[in-house]
Amino acid sequence: MKTNAAVIHAVGEEWKVQELDLDEPGDNEVRIKVMASGLCHSDDHFVTGDLAVDLPMVGGHEGAGIVEAVGSKVTKVQVGDHVATLFIPACGQCEYCARGMQYICNNGAGMETGMGMDGNPHFHDADGRAVGGVTRLGTFSNYLVCHEMQTVKLPEDIPFELACLASCGVATGFGAAVNGGVKPGDVVLVLGLGGVGANAVQGAKHAGADHVIVIEPVEAKHDQAKVFGATEAYASIPDAQSRIDHLTNGQGVDVAIITVGRVDGDIIGDAFRAVGKAGTCVLVSVGQAAEGISISPQDFTNFAKHFQGVMYGNCNPTADIPKLLKMYKDGTLKLDELVTRRYSLDQINEAVADMHAGRNIRGVVVHEH
């Protein structure tokens, strides 16, 4: 079948909306009519080259839609189900899934190719050439085909443009706090208030933090930070230092969570130094693979600090995404407030520009069918 999709053809170029051919689903695959896709900064790392992938590639991994067709061996979902897409497959059987770590399922290997789990492409251009899909998905397409492992069933009473956020940004940010070591009474520092950072704030509040301090250079976001549970917001760590010293008797924060759009070694070093004895620095953001980290070995060992990498919020998405959406329905998790602006697929480059300019907490592409 034909589908319209936003494709990146080369590092540094803009997204190009074009018509592609989409293959029928294989035995263990499903076809999803994509209804909404969040604008996550991770997709931009493929454009900048921070994350090396095989191009061309259909963008998007934070999605929600309706199952339109299923392969002969699919058992997880059925036609008509509302689903969210998982950017890491969750097989439930490999060593890591069996140990409760779906976020590093072995089936995540090879995602940089954009090909299906069987190694074959799902998208083709007008000349028949293979086009990959980001994390084997490609939610910047009106339709996609993926393995059933990359789906989780959604309640049908939650709007797609909110449900899609749970598939990446909400789960990643919320999990970074609750699975990253935040405890009741903690003083927490969150660096960056985008779609992930706002949910790190919500997660820290849920975990019982007494104070959640946001560092965000875009001053217009400071009031928004408080909507999600931040107790205060500053433009930089130096601006916040006197407040941190006052709250911690000069010892440093208990947990620092890095959720900036693009991280570098200096940002990591600043966050790590802001952490006190036995505290934890949680890294969520992505930067250049070869980027060094400026951390003092003495600071690391003498103060028994922890450095924690986080993938997918270190959560189990097949269980945790439904829980997060139940929290939304119960009124204990904010999703509506995350969506700053809605875009059509044809506005994809405008949406990316707004993300770079810091205008949005989360922009959402609403697909037209």
N, C-alpha and C positions, 0 to 999 in steps of 0.2 A: 504494500500500500504506500501511498504518498504521505509525507509529513513535512511541515515547515519547522525549521530548526535554526538556532543560532550557533554558528560554527566558527572556531578559531583556526586559521590556516597556518599562521606563522607567529613566532614570538614577536611581540611588539605591535601586532596589528589589532584592528578593532574586530568585534564580532560581526559576522556576516549572516544575515537571515536568508536562507535558501531552501529550496525544495529538495528533499532527499527521498530515496526509496528505503522502506523499512521492511526487513524480512519478517516472515511469520515466526511465531514462537516455536522453539524446539520442545522436546518431550518434557523437560523440567522448567520450561520458561513460561512467562506470562507477557501479554501485551497490555500496557497501561495507557489509558487516555489521560494524559497529564492535565490537571486542572489548575494547578498553581505551583510555582517554584520560587523559593527564596533566593535572594542575591547574597550569597556567602562569599567572603573574601577569598576563600580557598580557590574558587574558580579563577580569580584574578592572578593567582600565582602561576597558573599555566600560561597566561598571557605574558607575564613579566619574565618567565623562564626560571623563577625560583624553584618550581617543581617541574622536573623534566618529564614530559610525556610524549607519546607518539602523536604527531599532528598529521592531518587535521583531526579535530575533535569537537563533538557536540558538547556544549557546556551544560552545567547544572547537575546537582546531586541532591539538593534539598527539595524534595517534591512530594506531592500528593495527587492522587487521581483515582480513576475507576478501572477495575480489571475488565477488559473487553474480550479477551481470549486466553485460554490456558492450554498448555501442552498435555499430552496424553498421560503423563505421570505426575502431574501437579496435584498435591494434596493439601497444601498450606492455605490456599485461597481459592475462590471460585468466581466465575463471571458475575459481575455486579457488585462485588465487594469494593468498599472504599479502602484504599491502602496508602501508607507512606512508604517512601523508598529508603532503603538502608545503604549508605555509601560503603559500609563494610558488610560483606555477607555474614550471615550467622547460621552456620551449619548445625550447631548443637552437638556435634560428634567428635570434632578434632580435640587434641589435647587441651587447647586453650579454652574452647567453649565448654568442655567437660569440667574445667576448673573455674567456671563462672566468669570467663574473660572473653565474651563475644567480641569485644572491641579489638581484639587482635586475632580473630579467627584466621586459621591458615588459608582459607579460601580468598583472603584479601590479596594474596600474592599475585603479581602480574597485572594489577589494575592500571598501571601506567600505560599499558598498551591500548586501553579502551575497548578491547575485544571482549566478547562474551566469555563465560567461564569454560566453554569448550574451545576457545581460541579463535572462534570465527566472528567476523563483524556482524553487527545488526543493521548498520546504516550503510548506504551506498549513494554516491553522487550520480549525476546524470550520465557520466561516462563509465559508470560501473565500478569506480574505485572505492575502496573501503574507507569509511569514516568511523572513527572511534566514538565512544561516549564516555564522558568523565565518570570515573569510578564504575565503569561498565553500565552507566545509566544514561545520562544525557537528558536531564529534566528541562532543558531549554528547547525541547522538541515537543510538539503537540501530542506525539505518541512515542512510546519507547517499548523496547522488549528487554527483559532482564530475567535472571534466574529467580525462582520463587524464594530462594534464601535471602533475596534483597527486598523483601516485602514484609510489612507487618499490617495486619488488619486494623482499621480505624472505626470508631463509632461514627455512625452516619449523621449524627446531629451536630457535628463540629465542622464549621466552614473549612473548605480545602485551603484557603489562603492563610488560615491559622494552623491547621493540622500539619501543613508542609514544614513549618518552622520546627516542629518537634523532631523531625527526621534528622536534623543536624544541629542547628544553633542552640535550641533549647536544651536538648540532651547533652550536648558538649559543654555548654556553659554551666548549667545546673550541676552536672556531674563533676565538673572540675572542682567545684566547691565541696559538695557533699562526699565525693570520693577522694578528694585531694587533701583531706585532713582537717577541715574546719570543724571546730568543736564549740559547744555552748560557752559563751563568755569571751570568745576570741575577738581580737582586733584584726580585721582583714583588709588587705589592700588589693584593689582590682584595677589593673592598668588597661584602659581602653574600654569605651562604652559603645560597642556596636552590638550586633545581634547575639554574639557569644558573651560579651562582657555584661550586658544587661541581665543575662540569665545566670552568670556567675554571681552577680549581686543577689538575685533571687535565691540561688542555692545557698549562699552564705547566710542570708537571713533565715532561711528554712532550717539550716543546721544549728542555729542558735547564736550566731555571732552577735556580740554586743555593739560593735561598731564596724561598719563597712565603709571604707574610704575609697572613693573612686578618683583615679588620676586620668583626666581627659582634657586634652588641649583645646577642644572645641567648646567654648564656654556655653554655647546655647544648649549643650547636652547636660549641663550640671543640674538643672531643675528636673530633667528627665531621669537622671540617676536616682533622685530621691523618690520618684514614682515607683521604682522597682525595689526600694528598700535601703538605698544608700543613706548613711547618716550625714555624710558630707562629701563634697567634691572639690577638687583642686586641679589646676592646669598642669602641675608637675610635682614630682616628689619633693624637690626643695621647697616648693610652696606649702606642702603639707607637713614638712618635717617637724615644725614646732608642735603641731597638733598631735602627730604620732608620738613625739617625745612626752607630751603631757599625758596621753592616754596609757602609755606603756612604761612610765617612769624612766624613759630614755633607753629602754631595752630593745625596741624594735617590734614590728608587727608579728603576730603569730603565723599568719599565712599571707603570702603575696601571690596573686593569680595574674598571669600575663596573658591578656586577650587582645593585644593591639593588632591592627590590620597586617602589619609586616614587622617582624621582630628582627633585632640585630644583637650582637654581643654586648654592646653598651647598655641596651635596655635591660637585658638579662642581668648584667652585673649590677645595675642600679637597683633592680628589684631584689636581688639576692642580698645586697648590703642593707636593704630596708628591713630584712627579716631578723628577728631576735634569736636568742639562744634556743636551740631545739625546735626552731620554727621551720616552716616549709615554703619553698619557692616552687610554684606550680606553673609549668610552661605548657600553654595551649597553642600559642601562635606559631606561624611558619615563617621562615626566612630562607636565605641562601643555604644550601646544604653544606657548603664549605665554610660558613661563617663561624668564627671562633667565639668563645665565651670568656669574658674577663671576670673570673672569679678567683679570689685569693684562696689558695689551699689552706692557709692558716685559719682564715675566717670559716672555711668549711669544717675543718676538723676541731679546732679549739672550742667552737661554739656548738658543736654537734648538730649542725644544720642539715636539712634534707632538701634534695632537689628532685622534683617529681615531674616526669613527662606524662602528658595526658593525651590519649587518643579516644575520640568519641566520648569524652567525659568519663572514660574508664567505666562505662555503664554496660549493661546487657540490654540492647535496644529492643529486642522482642518482648521483654518484660517491662522495661522502664518507660518506653514511649507510651504505652497504654496507661501506665500509672501517672505520668505527667499530664496526659490529657484528662484523666479523672480529676487531678488536682485543679485543672482549669475549670472543669464543670462544677467542682465544689467551691470555687471562688478563692482558692489558695495559691494559684499561679496565674500571673498576668500574661496573656497572649495578645489580646487586642491592642494593647498599648505598644507592642513591639513593632507593629506595622506602621511605618511613617508614610509610605506612599505606594500606590499600586501602579504597575506599568503593563502595557501590552508587549508582546514579543518583539514587535517592530521598534520599540523604545529601549531595547536592551542596552545600547551604548549610552543613552541618556541615563539609564539606571546605574550603570557602572560609574559614570562621571559623578553622579550624586553620591555614590558610595565613597569615592575618592575624596570628595569635598567635605565629607562628614555630615551631610545633610540628613542622613537617615539613621535610625536605629536598625531597621531592616526594611529594604525595598522588596516587593513581591511582584513577580511576573504572573499575571492572571491570563491564562490561555483562552483564546477565543476559538470556538468550535462551530 
